């Protein structure tokens, strides 16, 4: 489904249908869900019909329906720029191993 092609009202109606579907799937009445979400039954009814409601209302209803995982698309993934990546890689490059013949008289080998 390409949501970019839908009107705002069509998207609201899909959200309302989603809420209603999950409410009914969980065998909850509008009164039960509204009370658990801390909203009025009429506000829930508006949401299910695809009317405009506050965003906090949607979040409260989704929480009660255990459907907040739908918000995963809003996560911001930490990315690293190519330059920062090279800097990090350079930090972890292997250091040159010192040969035993490089040891000078100032630094005699350890007795250990």
DARAKA-V955403 format. One record per pair of residues at least 6 apart in sequence whose C-alpha atoms are under 8 Angstrom apart, sorted by sequence separation. I is the first residue (numbers start at 0). GAP is how many residues later the second one is. D is the distance in Angstrom with one decimal. If there is no record, write none. Layout:
I|GAP|D + I|GAP|D
This chain:
22|6|7.3 + 33|6|5.6 + 34|6|7.6 + 45|6|7.2 + 46|6|6.2 + 61|6|5.5 + 102|6|7.3 + 22|7|7.8 + 33|7|5.2 + 45|7|7.2 + 2|8|7.3 + 30|9|7.9 + 33|9|8.0 + 58|9|7.4 + 22|10|7.3 + 30|10|5.5 + 33|10|6.1 + 42|10|7.3 + 29|11|6.0 + 46|11|7.7 + 29|14|6.9 + 29|15|7.4 + 38|18|7.3 + 36|20|8.0 + 37|22|7.6 + 36|23|5.3 + 36|24|5.4 + 36|26|7.8 + 33|27|7.6 + 36|27|6.1 + 18|28|7.9 + 19|28|5.7 + 32|28|7.3 + 35|28|6.7 + 18|29|6.2 + 17|30|8.0 + 15|31|5.3 + 16|31|5.9 + 32|31|7.2 + 14|32|7.9 + 15|32|3.8 + 16|32|7.4 + 14|33|7.5 + 15|33|5.6 + 16|33|7.6 + 15|34|4.8 + 12|35|7.4 + 14|35|6.8 + 15|35|8.0 + 12|36|6.3 + 13|36|7.1 + 12|37|3.9 + 11|38|4.6 + 12|38|7.4 + 10|39|8.0 + 11|39|6.7 + 25|39|7.9 + 9|40|7.9 + 11|40|7.4 + 8|41|7.0 + 8|42|7.8 + 18|42|7.8 + 22|42|6.8 + 18|43|7.5 + 21|43|6.8
